[in-house]
Amino acid sequence: MVAVFASLAATLAACSGGGGEEPSTTVSTAPAPTTTTMDERACALVARDAVRLVEDLVRALEGVPYEALVDRERWPADLVRIESRGEALQRASDEAGCDEGLIRGAVVGAVERMEAGSRAGRMLLELLAPGG
C-alpha cells in the first residue's frame, strides 16, 4: 500500500529542515506476502478507502500551521485519527496481498484531481510522484 504516512512523515521532516525531533509515525514494515494471490475485491476496497483517506489528509493539512506539523504532540485530532486509519489500511492491504502499484495509482489519481486548488495536495503529489 502507498505509505501515506511515510509521505506525511517525509513532508514533516522536510518542513522541519532536519532540525529537532521528527514526529513519530507507524508504518508497516512487514514483508510483502509470499503468495502471488491477491484478494482483488479486498484490494479494490483498500484502494477506495486509501483515496478517501488521502482526501481527508489533504483537507486536514490545509491551514495547519508549520509549528503544529513538526510537533507530533500538537497535531490536530483529525491528523491523529487519519494516522490511525492509515495504519489500519496498511494492515488490510498487507493481509489481502495488495499490489502497492494498484493502491499508489488510485491515491496519485485522487491527489492529481485535487492538487490544483490545494497547497497540501501539491506537496503530497510531489512526494508520491516526484517529477510527475
N, C-alpha and C positions, 0 to 999 in steps of 0.2 A: 504494500500500500504506500501511497505517497505519504511520506512522513511530514505531514503538515506542521507538526510541532517542532520537528527538526528545522524546518524552514523558519518558523517563528523564532526559535532559539537563535538561528543564524541572523535573523533580522535584528533581534535584540542585541546580539553580540556586536553586529556591525554598528548599531546605533550607539553602543557604549564605547566604541573606539578601542575595545580591548581592555579598558580600564575597569577596575572594580570586579566584583563577583558577578559571574554570569548567572542568569536565572536558572533554577532547577527545572528541567523538563524530563519527562519519562517517555522515551521512545523505545518501542520493542526492538530488541536486537536478536530476537530468536531467529535461528537459521531458517531459510526457506524450506518449505515442505519437501521431503524427498520423493514424494509421489508426483507423477505427472498429471494426476487427476485434479481438475479444478471444478469446484461446485459453481457452475456458471450462474445459476439463479441467485445463490448467496452473494456471489461477487458483483452481480448487477445491483443488488440491494446495497452492498457496501459502497459501490461507486456512486449510487444515487445519494446515499447518506453522506458520503465524503463531499459531494457537491454542496449539499445543504450546509455542511459543517464549514466549508471554506467561505460560503456566502455569509454565514453568521460571523465568522472570524473577521472578514473584511469590514463588516458593519461594526463589530466590536472594536476594531483597531482605529477606526475613524474618530478623531478627536481625543484619543488618549494621549496625554502629554508624555513627552520623552521620559521624564523622571519616573513616571509610573511604569513605563515599558521596561526600563532597565532594572527596576527593583521589584522582584517577584512578590514581595510582601505587599506591594502597593497595586498589584494587578486588580482591575475591576472584577467583580464577581462573575460577569459574563465571560471574561477570558479564562477564569479558573474552571467554569462549567464547560467551556469549549475544549479546554485541555483534557478534561475527563472523558468527554465524548470522543475525542480523537484517540485516546488510549483504548477505549472500548472498540472503536472501529478497527484499530490496528490488530487487536486480538481476533476480531471477527474475520478480518482479512487473512490473518495467519492460519486460522482454523479452516477456512474454506480453500486455502491454497491459491488465493487470488494472484493473478499476474499483475505485478506492480505497474506495468505499462498501461494496462486497462484502466486502473484507478487514476494514475497520473494523467492520462489523456482526458478523462472526464473532468478532473479538477482543473487542469490547464484550460480546457474549453470554457468552463464556467468563469474562471478568472478573466480570460480574454474578453468575454462578453461584458464584464462589469468594470474592467480596468480603466476604460476611457474616462469615467467620471469619478474615479476613486484613487486617491494617492496611495492608500494601503493596498488596493488591488494592483496597481502598477508595481509596487515594491514586491508583493508576493509573486506576481508573474515573473519578474526578473529573477527571483530566487528559484522558481520552479522550472523556468525555461529560459536560462541565460542566453542572450543573443538572439532570442526569438522574436 
